[in-house]
Amino acid sequence: MVLKGEVEMQDVEIDSQLYENTMDFLAEKGFEHYEVSNYCKPGFECKHNQIYWDCLNYLSFGTSAHSYMEGKRWWNFSALTIYNTAVMNKNHAIAGSEELTKHDLYEEYIMLGLRSRGLKFKRGDNDPELLGIGSEGWYIERKQIISQLVVAGKMVIDGDMLKLTRDGFLVCDEIVERLL
């Protein structure tokens, strides 16, 4: 609708203020901000989304369904008539697929971790090592950027977790881009 000129995009400042108002309102009502765009009452996090954030295997069915197994992701047709025709003719409705490289998995781990609970560290003798992505030097290579983000109030190191703060969630995509 934006491309057709039917709807105008809101100003970034208005979007930011609405997001901050949402954060305040839901916190006052007892909701936890457990993912950049999700809130819940304590203990009621979305199990479905946690599978994505933890980069675990999942199998889905139906139109537009996406699945992921052992580094391969595939998705089904979204239009019901095309989906049904494909099932009748090919016994599946897979519209496309991709094999994720080790680098793709690394980037998803960083992006999804920062969007949700954070990135887990294993404490070493000198510097922490990021778990789950097989990159021992990740933290050391980005230590200066991380320090700047911590000083700016965008990130915190909380025990063995590197997490975005409330202000960090406002610029999550930019932070992820800097860290990749």
Secondary structure by P-SEA (a helix, b strand, c coil): cccccccccccaaaaaaaaaaaaaaaaaacccccccccccccccccaaaaaaaabbbbbbbcccbbbbcccbbbbccccaaaaaaaaaacccccccbbbbcaaaaaaaaaaaaaacccccccccccbbbbcccccccccccaaaaaaaaaaaccccccccccccccccccaaaaaaaaac
